Amino acid sequence: MERGNSKHGTVLDEQMAQEVRGSIQGVAGGRADEWHTPEPPGEDQPRVTIAPNGDFGRGIPDGVGSAQGEALSRFGSFLGRSAFPGDRAALEASARGMNAPDDVLRRIMSLPEGRTFENTADAWHASEGGTA
């Protein structure tokens, strides 16, 4: 009886495995059909980048990574999601429950009384004009 996997000898099996090793263990896309590989942009097309115009701050001068952006992030990290939408008292209770530092509590206490804040950015901009 002849087995289906013994059609070739050991030497030929090793040679065939060596021929396809680049496709199996090669770089990304080595096994994909050629039409799956993305083409580079043409001469009349802009280059692809993860940060258009080299701007990670979303086009805002005081965006992510700036002192203003970091201050907003710190302010928001001491406000729980359950505080929103909420007024100054709800935000203060949330911040105290999260052991907020004094500067964050001062900013919350500067919020106008009787106003409901929808999110962290809304409260940030209402507190002392959103300045760091």
Secondary structure in CASP SS format (residue, H / E / C, confidence):
PFRMAT SS
TARGET T0000
AUTHOR 0000-0000-0000
METHOD secondary structure of the structure
MODEL  1
M C 1.00
E C 1.00
R C 1.00
G C 1.00
N C 1.00
S C 1.00
K C 1.00
H C 1.00
G C 1.00
T H 1.00
V H 1.00
L H 1.00
D H 1.00
E H 1.00
Q H 1.00
M H 1.00
A H 1.00
Q H 1.00
E H 1.00
V H 1.00
R H 1.00
G H 1.00
S H 1.00
I H 1.00
Q H 1.00
G C 1.00
V C 1.00
A C 1.00
G C 1.00
G C 1.00
R C 1.00
A C 1.00
D C 1.00
E H 1.00
W H 1.00
H H 1.00
T C 1.00
P C 1.00
E C 1.00
P C 1.00
P C 1.00
G C 1.00
E C 1.00
D C 1.00
Q C 1.00
P C 1.00
R C 1.00
V C 1.00
T C 1.00
I C 1.00
A C 1.00
P H 1.00
N H 1.00
G H 1.00
D C 1.00
F C 1.00
G C 1.00
R C 1.00
G C 1.00
I C 1.00
P C 1.00
D C 1.00
G C 1.00
V C 1.00
G C 1.00
S C 1.00
A H 1.00
Q H 1.00
G H 1.00
E H 1.00
A H 1.00
L H 1.00
S H 1.00
R H 1.00
F H 1.00
G H 1.00
S H 1.00
F C 1.00
L C 1.00
G C 1.00
R H 1.00
S H 1.00
A H 1.00
F C 1.00
P C 1.00
G E 1.00
D C 1.00
R H 1.00
A H 1.00
A H 1.00
L H 1.00
E H 1.00
A H 1.00
S H 1.00
A H 1.00
R H 1.00
G H 1.00
M C 1.00
N C 1.00
A C 1.00
P C 1.00
D H 1.00
D H 1.00
V H 1.00
L H 1.00
R H 1.00
R H 1.00
I H 1.00
M H 1.00
S C 1.00
L C 1.00
P C 1.00
E C 1.00
G C 1.00
R C 1.00
T C 1.00
F E 1.00
E C 1.00
N C 1.00
T H 1.00
A H 1.00
D H 1.00
A H 1.00
W H 1.00
H H 1.00
A H 1.00
S C 1.00
E H 1.00
G H 1.00
G H 1.00
T C 1.00
A C 1.00
END
